[in-house]
Amino acid sequence: MRTPDLRTIHVAPEARAALEAGAPVVALESAVFSDGLPPAEGRRLALRLNDLLRSAGVTPALIAVRDGRIEVGVDPAGLAFLYGPDVIKVAERDLAVALAQGRSGGTTVSATMAVAHAAGLRTLATGGIGGVHLSAESSGDVSADLDALRRHPLVVVCAGAKAICDTGRTAEALDTLGVTVVGYQTGTYPAFYVRTSGVEVPHRVESPEDVVAIAQAKAALGDRSALLVVYPPPVAAALDAAEVEQAVASAMAQARGEGITGSRLTPYLLGAVARATGGRALAANLALLEANAALAAAIERAWAAARRVPSR
């Protein structure tokens, strides 16, 4: 799929000014607010991430589709349009439909990457990417996020693949697609709520400057794939692997019994896991989203600083 034409995208004045000045800007996906969290928590988190990025000296650029218009830099205080009865979940493949039909919706990682790249952003913070689902051997369910990572040269900060994904098979898919993956201060892939999956990452980095150096080298080589930065959830909020595995297995059985499939599956499973863990999975989700945004902000500041260093 071709990257969206910038003429189809409305960039808010603040985000546009920051981009033109080469100042730090971090893209945020909106599907996490519209589909990944309860509405009240989603609204509160959007405001917290906005404040967190601003306090770090970074301009937040929340991306969504409103009434058939792609927007970069949505005001987090005005997210009511994401909770209407006709709102859709917008992956990259759905952008044209949303525009043509005047729809509103939260953008997934794939759509957010496509829009962010077209608008000139460099860094995206999210919770977990979609990957190879645990049921993929029978359902064929592999997220479009993986192909988007192959085609859009952004730095994407996440806590690994979502809990409903097979981390090992997702890692293999990323390798096959040629996506560069680094663990930020970790040698293994995190597993969303869990700090380690036991699956080794190809490379480890220790600082935002390390991330920027790799991103710059990729660009110099003409590498058009993303740089995926996997970052474990905070120690205090992380969950036990066995507990999460049991909760996910139970939730998937419930989903099969109720005929939940397609775009409805991820929010259903995340909600079921949150209930099964007494709300601790929700707390972990919120904590890792904030941690990822903070790391993305540090990477963007390092990138802006690198631009100010005169070449020799």
Helices and strands as residue ranges (DSSP letters): G 6-8, E 9-11, H 13-21, E 25-28, H 31-34, H 39-55, E 59-66, E 69-72, G 76-78, G 80-83, E 88-90, G 92-94, H 95-101, E 105-107, H 109-119, E 123-125, H 136-139, H 145-151, E 155-158, H 167-177, E 180-184, E 203-205, H 208-220, E 227-230, H 241-258, G 262-264, H 265-276, H 280-308
